[in-house]
C-alpha cells in the first residue's frame, strides 16, 4: 500500500477503546484508523452532496427560509395520509 506515516495524539481512554475494537475485529490499529477516517470522510462528502442538492432545490423553487417549517409540516402531513 502506498501510504504516509503520521503521528496523532489521542486521549488514553479513546486509544484503549480503539485497541479493543481492533483486537475484536482482528485488525491492526492502523487498519481501524484508516477505516474510521474513510468512513468519516465519505459521510461528510455525502452530507455535502445532500446540502448542495437542498441549496439547488431551494433556488429552483424560490423557497424562503420562513417557509421551510410550513412546507416540511405540510409534506409530513401529506405523507401520513
N, C-alpha and C positions, 0 to 999 in steps of 0.2 A: 504494500500500500504506500502510495505517495503521501507523505504527511510531514508535519512540522511539530516539534516538541514545544509545549508551552508550560508555563508554571502558573498555577492558580492557588488562591487561598480559600479554604472552606472552614466553616466552624467545625470543631471536632465532632460534635454530635451528628451533623449532617454527613460528614465523611464516614463515620461509623455506620450510619444507616445505608449509605450508598454501597459500602463494602458488603454489608449483609445482603442487600438486593443482588449485587453482582455474584456473590457466592451462591445464593439461592438459585440464580439463573445460569450458573456455570459460565459466567462471563468474566473477563478481566475488568478492572476498574476503568481502563481506557475505553473498552467497548461500551460499557454502560454510559460513560460520559458522552461518547460520540453519539449514541442513540438518543440520549436525553437532549442534547443540543440540536440534533437533526429534527427531532420531534417538535421542539420549541420553535425552531426557525420555520419549519413547514407550516405550523399552526399560525404563526404570525403572518406569513405570506398569504394564507387562506383568509385571515381576518382582513388583511389589506385589500384583497380581492372583493370581499363582502362590502366593505366600506366604499370602495371605488364604484361598485355596482349600485349601491344605495345613492351615492352622490350623483351618478349618471341619471338614475330614475327620478330623483328629486328635481333635477334640472329639466328633464324631459317633461315631467308632469307639472312643473312650476308649483311645487308644494312649498308652502311657507312653514316655518318652524312652529308657529302657533296652531297649525292644522294637524300636526302629526298625532297628537293624543286622540283627537276625534277620529281620524282616519283608522288608526290602529284599533280603537274600540269598535268602530263600525265593522271592520274586517273580522274581528274576533266574534262579534255577534252573528254576522252572516255565516261564518264557517261552522258555527254550532248548530245551525238550522239544518 
